[in-house]
Amino acid sequence: MSLSAFFLVLAAAVCHATWNLCVKRINGGAELVWLFSIISCVLYLPATIYIIVTVQPHFGWLEFGFVVGSSLLHLGYFLLLQAGYRKGDLSLVYPTARATGPLLSVSFAVLFLGEYITLQIAAGAALIIFGVISLTGGFGKRSSNLSSSLAFGIGSGTFIGAYTVWDAHAVAILLVPPLVLDLASILCRMTILTPVAIKRFDLVKSHWNNYRWEVMIIAIFSPLAYILVLYALTFTPVVYIAPLRESSVLITVLLGSMILGEGDLKRRLGWAVVILAGVSILATG
């Protein structure tokens, strides 16, 4: 794995952890997603237009279809995950989704993109996934809605695997600019959530008035985190990128312990070592 790809994904993980920390501080819902999505559109639209004008990428029906498909896959992931959090057990849905996502991403990449997985890549990926599952609480918690929680988690993870491979083909083979691909997804999400935002507009104003800087950080870092991953995918196989993205979970959980005072730092640091070992194995592959 090249150093440039490694540092792109690492930077993406830091961005992802930062905006998730801000989301947790605000503790908003769909109305918050709509708010930062609309700001992201305003901020990233000029750069997207500049890339379209200067690079002039080929944009036929196939490319357009992949952009639409990507938007729908990301929207499906978001809606299913939110439903899982409402109807299932967070401590089961989240680790299941985070484990299933990279596992299926790697599997789909081998099956549909013809990528090759070595023993070293498999070992690194397995360590990262195992560490993330353990870090986020594992599957051991008993729940009255165990089957539905696992179903939502696996379903969300399936969307992660699907959109990762789909987007990799779009940016690496069809040469769709990552900014264009991500902005289309944001526009789709924003459009779908507009009716919800209108109903909760008092909350929208409250978020903006009370957490303006946090909202701005989310609006900048949320797209940037995935755009960096997409650029890495233009020259690096999915089998490397998908597991390495899970390092964002490590950073998020540790920030939760140290900044938000969630505690359990000793256990979390122990599993952090396992994840970092997996990252090291993967990065040197």
C-alpha atoms as one frame of an Amber mdcrd trajectory, in Angstrom:
protein
   0.000   0.000   0.000   1.442   3.394  -0.985   2.180   6.026   1.646   0.011
   8.582  -0.159  -3.025   6.285   0.027  -2.297   5.479   3.663  -2.118   9.141
   4.677  -5.211  10.029   2.635  -7.268   7.412   4.497  -5.689   8.378   7.819
  -6.589  12.042   7.202 -10.102  10.916   6.272 -10.338   9.003   9.556  -9.376
  12.121  11.522 -11.987  14.170   9.629 -14.605  11.472  10.216 -13.876  11.282
  13.939 -13.951  15.086  14.263 -17.342  15.583  12.638 -18.824  12.629  14.535
 -17.629  14.179  17.795 -19.442  17.404  16.880 -22.607  15.473  15.956 -22.562
  13.780  19.335 -22.207  17.128  21.103 -25.228  18.560  19.272 -27.277  15.371
  19.611 -29.536  16.242  16.675 -31.519  14.162  14.225 -32.511  14.307  10.566
 -32.948  18.077  10.801 -29.245  18.401  11.702 -28.252  16.240   8.734 -30.318
  18.519   6.460 -28.726  21.642   7.947 -25.104  20.611   7.495 -25.888  19.067
   4.084 -27.204  22.369   2.773 -24.098  24.181   4.047 -21.861  21.498   2.505
 -23.541  22.082  -0.860 -22.845  25.815  -0.667 -19.222  25.271   0.377 -18.312
  22.516  -2.092 -20.323  23.577  -5.147 -17.759  26.160  -6.428 -14.908  23.620
  -6.272 -17.089  21.016  -8.001 -17.976  23.431 -10.808 -14.288  24.350 -11.167
 -13.312  20.693 -11.560 -16.062  20.064 -14.128 -15.012  23.128 -16.170 -11.247
  22.559 -16.012 -11.026  18.761 -16.110 -14.062  18.320 -18.403 -14.688  14.676
 -17.476 -16.631  12.498 -19.876 -20.181  12.285 -18.608 -22.435   9.906 -20.525
 -25.442   7.876 -19.459 -23.254   5.253 -17.777 -21.450   7.816 -15.625 -24.733
   9.534 -14.826 -26.250   6.182 -13.834 -23.378   5.481 -11.459 -23.738   8.903
  -9.829 -27.471   8.329  -9.300 -26.836   4.787  -8.074 -24.236   6.018  -5.605
 -26.647   8.630  -4.250 -29.374   6.022  -3.755 -27.016   3.541  -2.069 -25.754
   6.178   0.368 -29.315   7.304   1.068 -30.414   3.705   1.629 -27.555   3.207
   4.090 -28.439   6.360   5.991 -32.167   5.577   6.225 -31.638   1.932   7.220
 -29.048   2.821   9.858 -31.328   5.469  11.367 -34.192   2.945  11.443 -31.873
   0.448  13.121 -30.982   2.968  15.826 -34.684   3.635  16.453 -35.922   0.038
  16.446 -32.860  -1.967  17.431 -30.121  -1.898  20.037 -27.390   0.635  19.248
 -24.692  -1.520  20.879 -25.621  -4.354  18.482 -26.496  -2.445  15.306 -23.309
  -0.356  15.275 -20.648  -3.085  15.684 -22.539  -5.380  13.311 -22.622  -2.693
  10.623 -18.972  -1.748  11.147 -17.877  -5.399  10.936 -20.091  -6.371   7.997
 -19.245  -3.277   5.929 -15.507  -3.782   5.335 -15.901  -7.566   5.164 -18.417
  -7.279   2.322 -16.470  -4.431   0.683 -13.425  -6.687   0.388 -15.545  -9.654
  -0.765 -17.366  -7.580  -3.409 -14.063  -6.106  -4.612 -12.625  -9.579  -5.151
 -15.805 -10.871  -6.844 -16.784  -7.903  -9.007 -13.654  -5.772  -9.443 -11.221
  -8.652  -9.831  -8.997  -7.472  -6.977  -6.577  -9.873  -5.335  -6.343 -10.446
  -1.591  -3.150 -11.745   0.004  -2.767 -13.510   3.349  -1.231 -10.350   4.811
  -4.172  -8.186   3.687  -6.630 -10.734   5.089  -4.775 -10.863   8.431  -4.640
  -7.076   8.755  -8.297  -6.679   7.812  -9.363  -9.410  10.246  -7.470  -7.770
  13.132  -9.023  -4.369  12.402 -12.568  -5.763  12.166 -12.148  -7.861  15.323
 -10.717  -4.883  17.188 -13.551  -2.583  16.086 -16.201  -5.132  17.149 -14.581
  -5.498  20.576 -13.972  -1.751  20.955 -17.624  -0.911  20.298 -18.978  -3.484
  22.727 -19.106  -6.691  20.704 -22.139  -8.886  20.124 -22.413 -10.290  23.650
 -25.123  -7.985  24.955 -28.490  -9.635  25.466 -31.390  -7.877  23.848 -35.117
  -8.432  23.501 -34.851  -7.445  19.845 -31.662  -9.314  19.009 -32.798 -10.554
  15.583 -33.988  -7.143  14.376 -30.832  -5.426  15.682 -28.599  -7.898  13.825
 -30.772  -7.622  10.706 -30.467  -3.827  10.659 -26.732  -4.050  11.324 -26.121
  -6.554   8.544 -28.370  -4.577   6.190 -26.461  -1.360   6.906 -23.161  -3.159
   6.454 -24.369  -4.525   3.123 -25.039  -0.970   1.942 -21.521   0.024   3.064
 -20.026  -2.843   1.067 -22.158  -2.038  -1.980 -21.523   1.701  -2.138 -17.791
   1.268  -1.450 -17.297  -1.021  -4.447 -19.784   0.941  -6.593 -18.003   4.229
  -5.878 -14.584   2.659  -6.408 -15.628   1.616  -9.916 -17.078   5.082 -10.577
 -13.940   7.022  -9.616 -11.240   4.528 -10.674 -12.676   3.070 -13.900 -15.268
   5.596 -15.129 -13.152   8.523 -13.861 -16.057  10.353 -12.251 -14.471  13.134
 -10.127 -14.830  12.320  -6.408 -16.208  15.792  -5.665 -18.980  15.350  -8.237
 -19.881  11.918  -6.873 -20.044  13.076  -3.265 -21.902  16.317  -3.978 -24.590
  14.379  -5.850 -25.064  12.173  -2.791 -25.357  15.227  -0.540 -27.933  16.834
  -2.855 -30.003  13.643  -2.885 -29.917  13.360   0.901 -30.763  17.025   1.353
 -33.739  16.812  -1.010 -35.198  13.760   0.720 -34.829  15.337   4.174 -36.318
  18.745   3.268 -39.882  17.856   4.410 -38.503  16.689   7.777 -36.442  19.869
   8.161 -39.502  22.038   7.450 -41.480  20.278  10.183 -38.598  20.668  12.638
 -37.461  24.124  11.592 -37.414  25.365  15.192 -34.800  22.705  15.910 -32.866
  23.708  12.776 -32.701  27.316  14.028 -31.772  26.132  17.523 -28.867  24.022
  16.207 -27.584  26.954  14.162 -27.923  29.491  16.986 -26.388  27.288  19.686
 -23.862  25.181  17.768 -22.881  27.282  14.770 -19.192  26.382  14.799 -19.882
  22.675  15.315 -22.332  22.696  12.391 -19.722  24.366  10.184 -17.091  21.787
  11.165 -19.498  18.964  10.309 -20.405  20.606   6.986 -16.713  20.829   6.022
 -15.341  17.584   7.422 -18.227  15.216   6.635 -17.851  15.469   2.828 -14.072
  15.881   3.050 -13.706  12.575   4.931 -15.300  10.596   2.109 -13.797  12.673
  -0.712 -10.312  11.808   0.589 -11.283   8.124   0.615 -12.601   8.394  -2.951
  -9.332   9.946  -4.134  -7.432   7.095  -2.478  -9.692   4.625  -4.300  -8.666
   6.095  -7.657  -5.255   4.425  -7.325  -5.569   1.918  -4.456  -7.595  -1.336
  -4.316 -10.689  -1.562  -2.117  -9.159  -4.507  -0.208  -6.736  -2.033   1.390
  -9.000   1.008   1.797 -12.176  -0.582   3.235 -10.609  -2.098   6.392  -8.276
   0.878   6.933 -11.283   3.237   7.019 -12.319   1.568  10.280  -9.485   3.412
  12.035 -11.951   6.309  12.206 -13.963   4.274  14.725 -10.852   3.932  16.875
 -10.246   7.700  16.867 -13.916   8.470  17.540 -14.153   6.116  20.518 -10.905
   7.365  22.058 -12.002  10.993  21.630 -15.244  10.072  23.347 -13.287   8.804
  26.341 -10.817  11.677  26.556 -12.900  14.697  25.516 -16.482  13.746  26.347
 -15.527  11.886  29.510 -17.210   8.613  28.535 -14.697   6.615  30.573 -13.496
   3.024  30.042 -10.241   4.391  28.608  -8.028   1.492  29.741 -10.108  -1.180
  27.957 -10.460   0.999  24.874  -6.710   1.587  24.685  -6.178  -2.175  24.831
  -8.355  -2.764  21.794  -6.806   0.284  20.129  -3.489  -1.562  20.154  -5.134
  -4.508  18.343  -6.598  -2.192  15.690  -3.289  -0.382  15.222  -1.558  -3.738
  14.773  -4.048  -4.553  12.008  -3.469  -1.139  10.436   0.301  -1.697  10.495
  -0.032  -5.098   8.828  -2.356  -3.693   6.172  -0.247  -0.588   5.507   2.917
  -2.608   4.902   1.191  -5.049   2.561
